Amino acid sequence: MHSRKDIRNIAIIAHVDHGKTTLVDQLLQQSGIFSAHETLQERAMDSNDLERERGITILAKNTAITYKEFLINIVDTPGHADFGGEVERIMKMVDGVVLVVDAYEGCMPQTKFVLRKALEQNLKPIVVVNKIDRPAARPAEVIDEVLDLFIELEASDEQLEFPVVYASGLNGTSSLDPEKQDDNMLALYETIVEKIPAPTESVEEPLQFLVTLMDYNEYLGRIAIGRVNRGVVKQGQSVTVIMRDGKSKTARVEKLFGFQGLKRVEAEEAGAGDIVAIAGIKDINIGETIADPAHPEALPVLKIDEPTMQMTFLVNNSPFAGKEGKWVTSRKLRERLMKELETDVSLRVLETDSPDAFVVSGRGELHLGILIENMRREGYEMQVSKPEVIVKEVDGVKMEPLERLMIDVPEDSMGAVMESLGSRKAEMVNMINNGTGQVRLEFLIPARGLIGYNTHFLTLTRGYGVMNHAFDSYAPLIGGQVGGRHQGVLVSTETGTSTFYGMMGVEDRGILFLEPGTDIYEGMIVGEHTRDNDIVVNICKEKALTNVRSATKDDTVKMKTPRMFSLEQALEYLNDDEYCEITPKSVRLRKKILNKSERERAEKQRKQAQASV
């Protein structure tokens, strides 16, 4: 074996919001690769607009820093389990992981998820206890929690001997002692160099390169990013691309790039162990192998966990279709979904009998919600159905996904939260009370029980509760209804513009979802009913003008604040007979059948069909 002593390849993994990206900022800042005039913006690795808005990492990204004579390749991974497909691929590129854990929160569901992926690949871990400067930090207990998690995940003896670094990503400090911090990141740099093994692949053998990430450039086209598993790759070299189905084609490496900080640096050649970007190969996809034409050997295809949730994406056929979006046809919708498949390996798209409908499966509501948000920002219009969990059959038994749910709530909200989760078939597995007034509850709950729960949970805890969940396993399907909406809705009978007078007339019937002056159409959902049945209302009604003076005409009438939905809240709110209409400017809820009499006829037929069964 030929060891590249001067290279270290690491992935930074953690639960969402535990400070991975901020820690990478500090490693970049203190590495000295930026000139005095260059300023590094906060959360530099979160380059996508959505990532910056939401403060989460969605796409894995890589960078490289130089420390002494070492080149350290760092991959920043998403912390959210919905983007687990990104994490799984990255593990093939690195030799070790830096597990970042919050000094107060400790191990969370996604910590377990990302760590399991790393241990399965037999990677060497370093544990960073981040946010050590928090007033309620409890580093000793957190290290015990991490050790318990390693044991639970059946880590090897070597992995259990993990080094620990205490750090504050925000302040740019680190040390090996929890009591005092050095005002730099040297402790972390040194631990990475000493404890993470160097790549051991051979540069003498024929070339093998697994495409792990994809990028796109207007001038260069598709850019394949990955690790040279063996051999040497050179600019201008002829190669064989082995596709996922086993077929192969000949191609040429037009451009080769290494990484330096946030920039790509053109390189003449790269050897085994290097993480590089290759441009010039048309139609290349994630999971394909670039190999030596004389010895075309494929690397094992990436194994990605199956999706757990699906939605139907449809062409927008509402009365307002085509008014706000740029791309509205089924051809454009299909084209965009197929394009997404090239870079998102954990997404699935199935075509249906109807040319206007596609079943899209992903890892969770957030995964699908981010795809929809990206599409609407690009100018697409569409309708989507209620998110549904994917039920699969194993040995004749129907199985559904279970989620591990971790909740931090004030003690006085605990009873209400436990009661609400009981009705959603959740099973409590752990409860921790640290005596601080906050209680941590851990549950196993069917994934469908969590659809639409977040808003209800925030109401129960008056906004003080924190909820995290990650896919746990498949379990036998639980009978009966789990979760779902219990309230009916207010449905518009008219097409027109909502008026203050019309809205005041139905205000006592429930909560409205829009403001006066909003364009609406027949069959559109305009509010939530106080009872469990749907009713039709006319909020376009205008006040009849007369010349009779009213004694109360000068009284000020106040209207309740309407409930405005974000995209995720709208998707959670949907029922089986409803669609969410999404355009670049609007998110509207509507009934599948817009006409009232047709809707009643369809409901009658459905009940008759159920009775006959």
C-alpha positions as CSV (number, residue, x, y, z in Angstrom):
1,M,0.0,0.0,0.0
2,H,1.1,3.5,-0.8
3,S,0.2,5.9,2.0
4,R,-0.3,9.7,1.2
5,K,1.1,11.0,4.5
6,D,0.4,14.6,3.7
7,I,-3.4,14.2,3.1
8,R,-6.3,13.9,5.6
9,N,-9.9,13.5,4.3
10,I,-12.6,14.2,6.9
11,A,-16.4,14.8,7.0
12,I,-18.0,17.0,9.6
13,I,-21.2,15.4,10.9
14,A,-23.7,16.5,13.5
15,H,-27.4,17.0,14.4
16,V,-28.9,20.1,12.7
17,D,-28.0,23.4,14.5
18,H,-25.1,21.9,16.5
19,G,-22.6,24.2,14.8
20,K,-20.9,22.3,12.0
21,T,-20.8,25.0,9.4
22,T,-19.7,27.7,11.9
23,L,-16.9,25.4,13.0
24,V,-15.8,25.0,9.3
25,D,-15.8,28.8,9.0
26,Q,-13.2,29.0,11.9
27,L,-11.1,26.2,10.4
28,L,-11.0,28.1,7.1
29,Q,-10.4,31.5,8.8
30,Q,-7.5,30.4,10.9
31,S,-5.8,28.2,8.3
32,G,-4.2,31.3,6.7
33,I,-5.4,30.5,3.2
34,F,-7.2,33.9,2.9
35,S,-5.3,37.0,2.1
36,A,-5.5,40.0,4.4
37,H,-7.9,41.8,2.0
38,E,-10.2,38.8,1.7
39,T,-13.2,38.6,4.1
40,L,-14.9,35.3,4.9
41,Q,-18.6,35.7,5.1
42,E,-20.5,34.0,8.0
43,R,-21.5,30.3,7.2
44,A,-19.4,30.5,4.1
45,M,-20.2,26.8,3.2
46,D,-24.0,27.5,3.0
47,S,-23.9,29.0,-0.4
48,N,-27.5,28.2,-1.4
49,D,-30.2,30.9,-0.7
50,L,-32.5,28.5,1.1
51,E,-29.6,27.3,3.3
52,R,-28.9,30.9,4.3
53,E,-32.6,31.7,5.0
54,R,-33.2,28.6,7.1
55,G,-29.8,28.3,8.7
56,I,-29.5,24.6,7.8
57,T,-27.1,22.8,5.4
58,I,-29.0,21.0,2.7
59,L,-26.3,20.0,0.2
60,A,-23.0,18.5,1.1
61,K,-20.0,20.7,0.1
62,N,-16.3,20.3,0.3
63,T,-13.3,22.6,0.9
64,A,-9.6,22.1,1.6
65,I,-7.2,23.8,4.0
66,T,-3.5,23.6,4.5
67,Y,-2.1,23.1,8.0
68,K,1.7,22.9,8.2
69,E,2.6,20.4,5.5
70,F,-0.8,18.7,5.5
71,L,-3.7,19.2,3.0
72,I,-7.0,18.6,5.0
73,N,-10.0,18.0,2.7
74,I,-13.2,18.8,4.7
75,V,-16.7,17.9,3.7
76,D,-19.6,19.7,5.4
77,T,-22.7,17.4,5.5
78,P,-26.3,18.2,6.2
79,G,-27.5,17.5,9.8
80,H,-31.1,16.8,8.9
81,A,-32.1,13.2,8.4
82,D,-34.3,14.2,5.4
83,F,-31.0,14.8,3.5
84,G,-29.4,11.5,4.7
85,G,-28.7,10.6,1.1
86,E,-26.1,13.3,1.0
87,V,-24.4,12.0,4.2
88,E,-24.3,8.3,3.0
89,R,-22.5,9.2,-0.2
90,I,-19.9,11.4,1.6
91,M,-18.8,8.5,3.8
92,K,-17.2,6.9,0.8
93,M,-15.0,10.0,0.2
94,V,-13.3,10.2,3.7
95,D,-11.1,8.3,6.1
96,G,-12.5,9.9,9.3
97,V,-15.3,12.0,10.8
98,V,-15.5,14.9,13.2
99,L,-18.7,14.4,15.2
100,V,-19.9,17.7,16.5
101,V,-22.2,17.6,19.6
102,D,-23.8,20.5,21.4
103,A,-22.4,20.9,25.0
104,Y,-25.9,21.4,26.3
105,E,-28.2,19.4,24.1
106,G,-26.0,16.4,23.8
107,C,-27.0,13.5,21.5
108,M,-30.1,14.1,19.4
109,P,-31.9,11.8,16.9
110,Q,-29.9,13.0,13.9
111,T,-26.6,12.6,15.8
112,K,-27.4,8.9,16.0
113,F,-28.4,8.8,12.3
114,V,-25.2,10.4,11.0
115,L,-22.9,8.5,13.4
116,R,-24.4,5.2,12.4
117,K,-23.5,5.9,8.8
118,A,-19.9,6.7,9.7
119,L,-19.4,3.7,11.9
120,E,-20.8,1.4,9.3
121,Q,-18.0,2.6,6.9
122,N,-15.4,1.8,9.7
123,L,-14.3,5.5,9.8
124,K,-12.2,6.9,12.6
125,P,-14.2,9.4,14.7
126,I,-13.1,12.6,16.6
127,V,-15.7,14.0,18.9
128,V,-16.0,17.8,19.2
129,V,-18.1,19.1,22.1
130,N,-19.1,22.5,20.6
131,K,-20.7,25.5,22.2
132,I,-18.6,24.9,25.4
133,D,-19.1,28.6,26.3
134,R,-22.9,28.1,26.8
135,P,-23.9,28.9,30.4
136,A,-25.7,25.5,30.8
137,A,-22.9,23.5,29.2
138,R,-22.5,20.0,30.7
139,P,-19.5,18.5,28.8
140,A,-18.9,15.5,31.1
141,E,-22.6,14.2,30.8
142,V,-22.5,14.8,27.0
143,I,-19.3,12.7,26.6
144,D,-21.1,9.9,28.6
145,E,-24.1,10.2,26.3
146,V,-21.8,10.0,23.2
147,L,-20.0,6.9,24.6
148,D,-23.4,5.2,25.3
149,L,-24.4,6.0,21.7
150,F,-21.2,4.5,20.3
151,I,-21.8,1.3,22.4
152,E,-25.4,1.2,21.3
153,L,-24.3,1.4,17.6
154,E,-21.8,-1.4,18.2
155,A,-18.7,0.6,17.5
156,S,-15.4,-1.3,17.4
157,D,-12.9,-1.1,20.3
158,E,-10.7,1.2,18.2
159,Q,-13.7,3.6,17.5
160,L,-14.6,3.6,21.2
161,E,-11.2,5.2,21.9
162,F,-12.2,8.4,20.3
163,P,-10.3,11.6,21.1
164,V,-12.3,14.6,22.4
165,V,-11.8,18.3,21.6
166,Y,-13.8,21.0,23.4
167,A,-14.6,24.0,21.2
168,S,-16.6,27.1,20.6
169,G,-17.2,27.5,16.9
170,L,-18.6,31.0,17.4
171,N,-15.6,32.3,19.3
172,G,-13.0,30.3,17.3
173,T,-11.5,28.6,20.4
174,S,-10.7,25.0,21.2
175,S,-8.7,22.9,23.7
176,L,-8.4,19.4,25.1
177,D,-9.4,20.6,28.5
178,P,-13.1,21.5,29.2
179,E,-12.2,24.0,31.8
180,K,-10.1,26.4,29.7
181,Q,-10.1,27.4,26.1
182,D,-7.1,28.3,23.8
183,D,-7.9,31.3,21.6
184,N,-7.4,29.3,18.4
185,M,-8.3,26.0,16.7
186,L,-4.9,24.4,17.0
187,A,-6.1,21.6,19.3
188,L,-8.6,20.5,16.6
189,Y,-6.1,20.9,13.7
190,E,-3.5,18.8,15.7
191,T,-6.1,16.1,16.6
192,I,-7.2,15.8,13.0
193,V,-3.6,15.4,11.7
194,E,-2.6,12.9,14.5
195,K,-5.7,10.8,14.8
196,I,-7.3,10.6,11.3
197,P,-5.5,8.0,9.1
198,A,-3.9,9.0,5.8
199,P,-5.3,7.5,2.6
200,T,-3.8,4.1,1.9
201,E,-4.8,3.5,-1.7
202,S,-2.1,2.8,-4.3
203,V,-1.2,5.3,-7.1
204,E,0.5,2.4,-9.0
205,E,-2.8,0.6,-9.8
206,P,-5.3,1.4,-12.6
207,L,-7.5,4.4,-12.1
208,Q,-10.8,4.2,-10.2
209,F,-12.9,7.3,-9.2
210,L,-16.4,7.2,-7.7
211,V,-18.6,10.2,-8.5
212,T,-20.1,11.2,-5.1
213,L,-21.2,14.8,-5.7
214,M,-22.4,16.7,-8.8
215,D,-22.1,20.4,-9.7
216,Y,-22.9,22.3,-12.8
217,N,-21.2,25.2,-14.5
218,E,-22.5,27.1,-17.6
219,Y,-19.2,26.9,-19.4
220,L,-17.9,23.5,-18.3
221,G,-21.3,21.6,-18.0
222,R,-21.5,18.9,-15.4
223,I,-18.7,18.6,-12.9
224,A,-18.2,15.3,-11.1
225,I,-16.7,15.5,-7.6
226,G,-15.3,12.5,-5.7
227,R,-12.2,10.8,-4.5
228,V,-9.5,9.1,-6.5
229,N,-9.8,5.6,-5.1
230,R,-6.7,4.3,-6.8
231,G,-4.3,5.2,-9.6
232,V,-3.8,8.7,-11.1
233,V,-6.1,10.9,-13.1
234,K,-4.6,13.5,-15.5
235,Q,-6.1,16.4,-17.5
236,G,-6.8,15.4,-21.1
237,Q,-6.8,11.7,-20.2
238,S,-9.1,9.2,-21.9
239,V,-11.2,7.3,-19.5
240,T,-14.1,4.7,-19.4
241,V,-17.3,5.7,-17.5
242,I,-19.1,2.7,-16.0
243,M,-22.7,3.5,-15.4
244,R,-24.9,2.3,-12.6
245,D,-26.6,-0.3,-14.8
246,G,-23.2,-1.8,-15.8
247,K,-22.9,-0.3,-19.2
248,S,-19.8,1.7,-20.1
249,K,-18.8,4.6,-22.5
250,T,-15.6,6.3,-23.4
251,A,-14.9,9.9,-22.3
252,R,-12.2,12.5,-21.8
253,V,-11.2,14.5,-18.8
254,E,-11.3,18.0,-20.1
255,K,-10.5,19.8,-16.9
256,L,-9.3,18.7,-13.5
257,F,-9.6,20.8,-10.3
258,G,-8.3,20.5,-6.8
259,F,-9.7,22.5,-3.8
260,Q,-8.1,25.3,-1.9
261,G,-10.4,27.1,0.6
262,L,-13.6,28.0,-1.2
263,K,-12.0,28.0,-4.6
264,R,-11.4,25.3,-7.2
265,V,-7.8,25.3,-8.4
266,E,-6.9,23.8,-11.8
267,A,-4.6,20.8,-11.5
268,E,-2.6,18.8,-14.1
269,E,-3.0,15.5,-12.2
270,A,-4.3,13.9,-9.0
271,G,-3.4,10.7,-7.3
272,A,-5.1,8.1,-5.1
273,G,-6.6,9.7,-1.9
274,D,-7.1,13.2,-3.5
275,I,-10.6,14.7,-3.6
276,V,-11.0,16.4,-7.0
277,A,-13.5,17.7,-9.5
278,I,-13.6,16.4,-13.1
279,A,-15.2,18.4,-15.9
280,G,-16.0,17.6,-19.5
281,I,-17.8,14.3,-19.2
282,K,-21.3,14.6,-20.6
283,D,-24.3,13.0,-18.9
284,I,-22.3,11.7,-15.9
285,N,-24.3,10.9,-12.8
286,I,-23.7,10.2,-9.1
287,G,-22.7,6.6,-8.3
288,E,-20.9,6.0,-11.6
289,T,-17.2,5.0,-11.8
290,I,-14.5,6.7,-13.9
291,A,-11.9,4.0,-14.7
292,D,-8.8,3.2,-16.7
293,P,-9.9,2.1,-20.2
294,A,-7.4,-0.8,-20.1
295,H,-8.8,-2.1,-16.8
296,P,-12.5,-0.8,-16.5
297,E,-13.5,-2.0,-13.0
298,A,-16.5,-0.5,-11.3
299,L,-16.6,0.4,-7.6
300,P,-19.6,-0.8,-5.6
301,V,-22.7,1.2,-6.4
302,L,-23.7,3.5,-3.5
303,K,-26.4,2.0,-1.3
304,I,-28.9,4.7,-0.3
305,D,-31.8,4.2,2.2
306,E,-35.2,4.0,0.7
307,P,-37.6,7.0,0.7
308,T,-40.3,7.0,3.5
309,M,-42.7,9.6,2.2
310,Q,-44.4,10.4,-1.1
311,M,-46.6,13.1,-2.7
312,T,-48.3,13.4,-6.1
313,F,-47.1,16.4,-8.1
314,L,-49.7,17.6,-10.7
315,V,-50.0,20.2,-13.4
316,N,-51.8,23.2,-12.0
317,N,-55.4,23.1,-13.3
318,S,-57.0,25.8,-11.1
319,P,-58.8,28.8,-12.5
320,F,-55.7,30.9,-11.8
321,A,-53.3,28.5,-13.6
322,G,-50.6,30.2,-15.7
323,K,-51.1,33.7,-14.2
324,E,-48.0,33.7,-12.0
325,G,-45.7,31.0,-13.2
326,K,-43.3,30.7,-16.1
327,W,-43.3,26.9,-16.4
328,V,-46.8,25.3,-16.2
329,T,-46.9,22.3,-18.6
330,S,-46.5,18.6,-17.8
331,R,-43.5,18.4,-20.1
332,K,-41.7,21.1,-18.1
333,L,-42.7,19.6,-14.8
334,R,-41.4,16.2,-15.8
335,E,-38.2,17.6,-17.2
336,R,-37.5,19.4,-13.9
337,L,-38.2,16.4,-11.7
338,M,-36.0,14.2,-13.9
339,K,-33.2,16.8,-13.6
340,E,-33.5,16.6,-9.8
341,L,-33.0,12.8,-9.9
342,E,-29.5,13.4,-11.4
343,T,-28.2,15.1,-8.2
344,D,-30.5,13.8,-5.5
345,V,-30.0,10.0,-5.1
346,S,-32.6,9.6,-2.3
347,L,-35.4,11.0,-4.5
348,R,-37.7,8.7,-6.6
349,V,-40.1,9.9,-9.4
350,L,-42.7,7.5,-10.8
351,E,-44.8,8.4,-13.8
352,T,-48.6,7.6,-13.5
353,D,-51.4,6.6,-15.9
354,S,-52.1,10.4,-16.2
355,P,-49.4,12.4,-18.1
356,D,-50.1,15.3,-15.8
357,A,-49.3,13.5,-12.5
358,F,-46.0,12.2,-11.0
359,V,-45.5,10.4,-7.7
360,V,-42.4,11.8,-6.0
361,S,-40.9,10.0,-3.0
362,G,-38.4,11.4,-0.6
363,R,-37.0,11.1,2.9
364,G,-39.5,13.3,4.7
365,E,-41.6,16.4,4.5
366,L,-38.6,18.8,4.6
367,H,-36.9,16.9,1.8
368,L,-39.9,17.3,-0.5
369,G,-40.7,20.8,0.8
370,I,-37.2,22.0,-0.2
371,L,-37.6,20.6,-3.7
372,I,-41.0,22.4,-4.1
373,E,-39.6,25.6,-2.7
374,N,-36.6,25.5,-5.2
375,M,-39.0,24.7,-8.1
376,R,-41.4,27.6,-7.3
377,R,-38.4,30.0,-7.1
378,E,-37.4,28.9,-10.6
379,G,-40.8,29.9,-11.9
380,Y,-42.7,26.5,-11.8
381,E,-46.4,26.2,-11.0
382,M,-47.9,23.0,-9.8
383,Q,-50.3,21.3,-7.4
384,V,-49.3,18.7,-4.8
385,S,-51.4,16.2,-2.8
386,K,-51.2,15.5,1.0
387,P,-47.8,13.8,2.0
388,E,-48.3,10.1,2.7
389,V,-45.9,7.6,4.3
390,I,-44.7,4.7,2.1
391,V,-46.1,1.4,3.4
392,K,-44.1,-1.6,2.2
393,E,-44.9,-5.3,2.5
394,V,-42.3,-7.7,4.1
395,D,-43.2,-11.4,4.2
396,G,-46.9,-10.6,3.7
397,V,-46.9,-8.1,6.6
398,K,-47.6,-4.4,5.9
399,M,-44.8,-2.3,7.4
400,E,-44.7,1.5,8.0
401,P,-41.8,3.8,8.9
402,L,-41.3,4.7,12.6
403,E,-39.6,7.9,13.7
404,R,-37.5,8.5,16.8
405,L,-38.9,11.7,18.3
406,M,-37.0,13.7,20.9
407,I,-38.8,16.6,22.6
408,D,-37.6,19.3,25.0
409,V,-40.5,20.9,26.8
410,P,-41.2,23.0,29.9
411,E,-42.5,20.8,32.8
412,D,-45.9,22.5,32.8
413,S,-46.5,21.5,29.1
414,M,-45.4,17.9,29.6
415,G,-48.9,16.5,30.3
416,A,-50.6,18.1,27.3
417,V,-47.8,17.0,24.9
418,M,-47.9,13.4,26.2
419,E,-51.6,13.3,25.8
420,S,-51.5,14.6,22.2
421,L,-48.8,12.1,21.2
422,G,-50.8,9.2,22.8
423,S,-53.6,9.9,20.4
424,R,-51.0,9.7,17.5
425,K,-49.9,6.2,18.7
426,A,-46.6,7.3,20.1
427,E,-44.7,5.1,22.6
428,M,-42.5,6.7,25.2
429,V,-39.1,5.1,25.5
430,N,-37.2,7.6,27.7
431,M,-37.7,10.6,30.0
432,I,-35.0,12.8,31.4
433,N,-35.6,15.6,34.0
434,N,-32.4,17.5,34.7
435,G,-34.2,19.6,37.4
436,T,-33.8,22.8,35.2
437,G,-37.6,23.1,34.5
438,Q,-37.1,21.5,31.1
439,V,-37.9,17.8,30.5
440,R,-36.6,15.7,27.6
441,L,-39.0,13.1,26.3
442,E,-38.1,10.4,23.7
443,F,-40.8,8.5,21.7
444,L,-41.2,6.0,18.9
445,I,-44.0,7.2,16.7
446,P,-45.4,6.2,13.3
447,A,-44.2,8.7,10.6
448,R,-47.8,9.5,9.6
449,G,-48.5,10.6,13.2
450,L,-46.0,13.4,12.8
451,I,-47.6,14.9,9.7
452,G,-49.1,18.2,10.7
453,Y,-48.0,17.8,14.4
454,N,-45.4,20.6,14.5
455,T,-47.9,23.6,14.6
456,H,-50.1,21.8,17.2
457,F,-47.0,21.1,19.3
458,L,-45.8,24.8,19.3
459,T,-49.4,25.8,20.4
460,L,-49.3,23.3,23.3
461,T,-45.9,24.5,24.5
462,R,-46.6,28.2,23.8
463,G,-43.6,28.2,21.5
464,Y,-41.1,27.0,24.1
465,G,-40.9,23.4,22.9
466,V,-38.2,22.0,20.7
467,M,-38.9,18.9,18.6
468,N,-36.5,16.8,16.6
469,H,-37.1,13.5,14.8
470,A,-35.3,11.0,12.5
471,F,-36.2,7.8,10.8
472,D,-35.7,4.8,13.1
473,S,-37.0,1.6,11.5
474,Y,-40.0,-0.1,9.8
475,A,-42.6,-1.7,12.0
476,P,-45.9,-3.5,11.4
477,L,-48.7,-1.1,10.3
478,I,-50.8,0.2,13.2
479,G,-54.5,0.0,12.4
480,G,-57.0,2.9,12.4
481,Q,-56.4,6.6,11.8
482,V,-53.1,8.1,13.2
483,G,-52.9,11.9,13.4
484,G,-54.6,13.9,10.7
485,R,-56.7,17.1,10.9
486,H,-59.8,17.1,13.0
487,Q,-61.2,20.5,11.9
488,G,-63.3,21.1,8.8
489,V,-62.6,24.0,6.4
490,L,-64.4,27.0,5.0
491,V,-64.6,26.7,1.2
492,S,-65.4,29.6,-1.1
493,T,-68.5,29.3,-3.3
494,E,-67.6,32.3,-5.5
495,T,-64.7,33.4,-7.8
496,G,-63.8,37.0,-7.2
497,T,-62.0,39.2,-4.6
498,S,-62.4,38.8,-0.9
499,T,-64.0,41.8,0.8
500,F,-63.8,43.1,4.4
501,Y,-67.6,43.0,4.6
502,G,-67.8,39.4,3.3
503,M,-65.0,38.2,5.7
504,M,-66.7,39.9,8.7
505,G,-69.8,37.9,7.9
506,V,-68.1,34.5,8.3
507,E,-65.5,35.4,11.0
508,D,-67.5,33.7,13.8
509,R,-67.5,30.4,11.8
510,G,-63.7,29.9,12.2
511,I,-60.2,31.3,11.4
512,L,-59.6,32.8,8.0
513,F,-56.4,32.2,5.9
514,L,-56.3,35.3,3.8
515,E,-56.6,39.1,3.9
516,P,-59.3,41.4,2.3
517,G,-58.5,42.1,-1.4
518,T,-57.2,38.6,-2.2
519,D,-58.2,37.0,-5.4
520,I,-60.1,33.7,-4.8
521,Y,-61.9,31.1,-6.8
522,E,-64.8,28.6,-6.2
523,G,-63.5,25.6,-4.3
524,M,-60.6,27.4,-2.7
525,I,-60.1,26.9,1.0
526,V,-60.3,30.3,2.7
527,G,-60.4,29.3,6.4
528,E,-60.7,26.6,9.1
529,H,-64.2,25.8,10.5
530,T,-64.7,25.6,14.3
531,R,-66.3,22.2,13.8
532,D,-65.3,19.0,12.1
533,N,-67.3,19.5,8.9
534,D,-66.6,21.6,5.8
535,I,-69.0,24.5,5.0
536,V,-69.2,26.7,2.0
537,V,-69.0,30.5,2.4
538,N,-69.1,33.6,0.3
539,I,-66.4,36.1,1.3
540,C,-66.7,38.1,-1.9
541,K,-70.0,39.6,-0.8
542,E,-70.1,43.4,-0.9
543,K,-72.2,45.7,1.3
544,A,-75.4,46.9,-0.4
545,L,-75.2,50.7,-0.8
546,T,-78.3,52.6,0.4
547,N,-79.1,56.2,1.2
548,V,-80.3,55.2,4.7
549,R,-78.0,56.4,7.4
550,S,-76.8,53.9,10.0
551,A,-76.6,54.8,13.7
552,T,-73.5,52.6,14.1
553,K,-71.7,53.7,10.9
554,D,-68.9,55.4,12.7
555,D,-68.1,52.3,15.0
556,T,-64.7,50.8,14.3
557,V,-64.9,47.2,13.4
558,K,-61.8,45.1,14.0
559,M,-61.1,41.8,12.2
560,K,-59.1,39.0,13.7
561,T,-55.6,38.5,12.3
562,P,-55.8,35.8,9.6
563,R,-53.6,32.7,9.9
564,M,-51.0,32.9,7.0
565,F,-49.4,29.6,6.0
566,S,-45.8,29.0,5.1
567,L,-45.2,26.3,2.4
568,E,-44.4,23.6,5.0
569,Q,-47.4,24.5,7.1
570,A,-49.7,24.3,4.1
571,L,-48.4,20.9,3.1
572,E,-49.0,19.6,6.7
573,Y,-52.5,21.0,6.8
574,L,-53.8,19.2,3.7
575,N,-56.5,16.5,3.9
576,D,-57.0,13.6,1.4
577,D,-59.5,15.5,-0.7
578,E,-57.4,18.6,-1.0
579,Y,-54.5,20.0,-3.1
580,C,-51.9,22.7,-2.4
581,E,-51.6,25.0,-5.4
582,I,-48.0,26.4,-5.5
583,T,-46.9,29.2,-7.8
584,P,-43.8,31.6,-7.6
585,K,-46.0,34.2,-5.8
586,S,-48.7,32.2,-3.9
587,V,-49.5,29.1,-1.9
588,R,-53.2,28.3,-2.0
589,L,-55.2,25.4,-0.5
590,R,-58.1,24.0,-2.6
591,K,-60.5,21.1,-2.8
592,K,-59.7,18.5,-5.5
593,I,-63.2,18.9,-6.8
594,L,-63.9,22.7,-7.0
595,N,-67.7,22.6,-7.6
596,K,-69.9,22.2,-4.5
597,S,-72.6,19.9,-6.0
598,E,-69.9,17.7,-7.8
599,R,-68.0,17.4,-4.5
600,E,-71.2,16.3,-2.6
601,R,-72.0,13.8,-5.3
602,A,-68.5,12.3,-5.2
603,E,-68.6,12.1,-1.4
604,K,-72.0,10.3,-1.6
605,Q,-70.6,7.8,-4.0
606,R,-67.5,7.2,-1.8
607,K,-69.7,6.5,1.2
608,Q,-71.9,4.1,-0.8
609,A,-68.7,2.3,-2.0
610,Q,-67.5,2.0,1.6
611,A,-70.8,0.6,2.8
612,S,-70.9,-2.0,0.0
613,V,-67.4,-3.2,1.1
